Amino acid sequence: MTTSDFNKFLRPHVAEFIGTFVLVFAGCAAITVGKLSPEGVALTFALVIATMVYTFGHISGGQFNPAVSIGLAAGGHQSWVRAGTFIVAQCLGAIAGAVALRLAIGSTIAGVTNPAGSVSTGEALAMEAVFTFVLVIVVTAIATDPRAPREAAALAIGGAIALGGLAAGPISGASLNPARSLGPALVVGDFTNLWIYIVAPIVGGVAAALAYRYIRGGEQAAA
């Protein structure tokens, strides 16, 4: 592999690393400071994603989420190898974001995703899967269908994140992203419910990609 080929390979992975880093650092900072309402936290995550999609969408696709990467691969829109290498970059970015936040504030960070006290495991799994389904079906439509309005892509994706945060946040924490949950869990050392936030988003993401592939079919835009 030449230097040019290596750089061509590396650049989108660096974009995924940075985007996920910012997501975890800013989003978990919003939780840690403790001065924002749940609505404010949901808006923070939505703004981060919208901003990073605008910034890096043309370089890496602005995935920043293993559930999105796996969903796109399951739908046949990118190779499984690319999905795998993107997931590594995303997880490293999430861990780096959590570590950087811990170093910046000098104390234990918040942001570990756990179901609310009265919420069962099944309910948390359902909320994470359903709202990841919503997120990934939006991403899949915008990223893979030429009929979709690309100009507002970041706003649509950010809106899906905000919707999940507002509706599912008080119930399951609304991670919708295995990497976003992994970073804080590693830094804090709390893995109690991490499996929920790995399994449910992947299931929802794959279901969304397959559902949109069926819905889209072979239709073309109307004349």
N, C-alpha and C positions, 0 to 999 in steps of 0.2 A: 504494500500500500504506500503510495507516494504521500508526501506532506500535504499536498493539495487535497488528495482523497481523504486523508485523516481529518483535516480541518473541516471538510464538507460534512463528514460524519459527526464530528464533535460539536459543531456549532448549535444544531437544534437541541442536543442533549444539554448543553450549557444553558440554553434558553429555558428548558424544562426545569433544570436545577434552580435557576434564579427565580422563576415564577413560583415554584413550590416553596422555596425559601421565604419569599416575601409573603406568601399566603399564610404560612405558619407563624412567622415572626409577627406580622401585623395583626393577624386574627387572634392569636393567643395573647398578644399584648393587650388587645381590647378587652379580653376576658380578665386578664391578670390585674389590670389597674382597678377593676371593680367599680368604675364610675359610670359605665354605660349600661343602659337598660338592655334586656334581651333583644329588643328591636334594633338598638344601636349596634350590638354585636353582629346580628344578622346582616345589617347594612354594611358593616366593615368588611365582612367576608365577601359580600356581593361586589363591593367597590374594588377590592383587591383583584378578584377574578376578572372583572370587566377591564380594569386597567392593564393587567398582565396580558389578557387576550388581545387588546389593542396593540400592546407593545411587541408581543412575540408571536401572535397568531400567524403572521406571514412567514415566520422562520420555522417553527416547530408544529404549528397547528394549535398551540395554546391549550394543551391537554391538562397538564398539571395534576393529574389524578389517575392512578392505576385503573380505576373502574372505567374511566373514559378510554384509556389506551386498550384495555382488554375488550371493551365493547366494540371499538372500531375494528380491532383484529377479528373478532367473532363475526362481525358483519361483512368482512372481506374488504375493508377499506384501508388496511395497512397490514404489513406482514407481522407474524407473531414474533419474529426476531426484533423488529423495530419496537413493537409493544414492550418486549422484555427489556430492551436497553433503555427505553424511556422510563419504565417503572423503576429501574435502578437509579436513574438520575433524579426522578421525583422523590424517591425515598431518601436518598442522600440529601437532597435539598430540604426536605422536611426535618430531618434530623439536625442538619446544620442550622436551620431556622430556630428550632427549639433550644439548641445549645447556645446560639447567639443571644437569644432572649434571656436565658438563664444568666449568662455572663453580664448582660446589660443591666439587669435589675438586681443582681446579686442576691436573689432569694428564690425560693421554689416558685415555679411558674404554674399558672392555671392552664386549662385547655385540654386536660385528659378527658376523653369522651366516655361518659357513662350514662346509662338510663336514669331518669328521675327516680326518686325513692320508691314510688308506688307503681312503677312501670315494670311489667314482666319482660323477660328475655324475648318472648315471642312478639310482644308489642313493639319493642325496640327494633327487632329484626325487620318487622313489617314496615315501620316508618322509614328506616334507613333504605330498605330496598325500593319502596315506592317512590320516594323523593329522589333517589339516585336514578331511577327509571325516568322520571321527569327531566332531570338534568341531562342525561345521556341522550334521550330522544331529541332534545333541543340541539345538543351539540352535533349529533349525527345528521339531523336535517340540514343544519347550516353548513356543516363541513363537507357533506357528500352529495347534496342535491343542488344542481345548478339553478333550479327554480327558486330556491330559498333566497331571501333578501340578505346578502352578505354585509351590507353597509351597517346594519344594526346588530351584527353578530354578537359583539361583546355585551351590548345591553340586554339581549335576549338571554345569554348565558348567565350574566350577572343577575338578571331577574329570576331565573330558575334557582340560583343559589339563595337569593333573598326569600323566595317562596318557601324553600325547604327550611331555611333558618327560622322563619316566622311560624310556620305550621308545626315543624317537627322539633325545633330547638327545645321547647319546654318538656318534650317527651323523651326523646332519644339523644339530644345534643346536636343533631343535624350535622354530623360529620360529612357524610356522603362521599368520603374520600379516605381510602385506607392509609395513604401516606400522611395525610393531615393528622390522623389519629396515632400513627406509629411514632412520629417525632416526639410529641410530648410524653407519650407512654414510656419511651426509652429514657428520656431525661429524668422523669419523675420516678420511674421504676414501678409503675402501676399497670399491670397487664391483665387485670381481672376480667375486663369485658372487651379487650382488644379484638378478640375473634369476631365479635358481632360486627365491628366496624371494618373488618376485612371481608367477611363472607357476604353480608347483606348488600354492600355497594357493588360487589362483583356480580352477584346474581341480578340485581336491578339493572346494572349496566349492560350485561349480555342480553337480557330480555328486551331492553330498549332498542338495542342495535338490530336484533332480529325482527322485532315488531316493525321498526321503520323500514327495514328492507322489504318486508311484506307489503306494507302500506304504499310504499313508493312504487313497487312493481316495475313494469316497463313503460309506465306512462311518461309522456313528454308534456312540456308546458303547453297550455292551450294557445291556439293561434290568436 
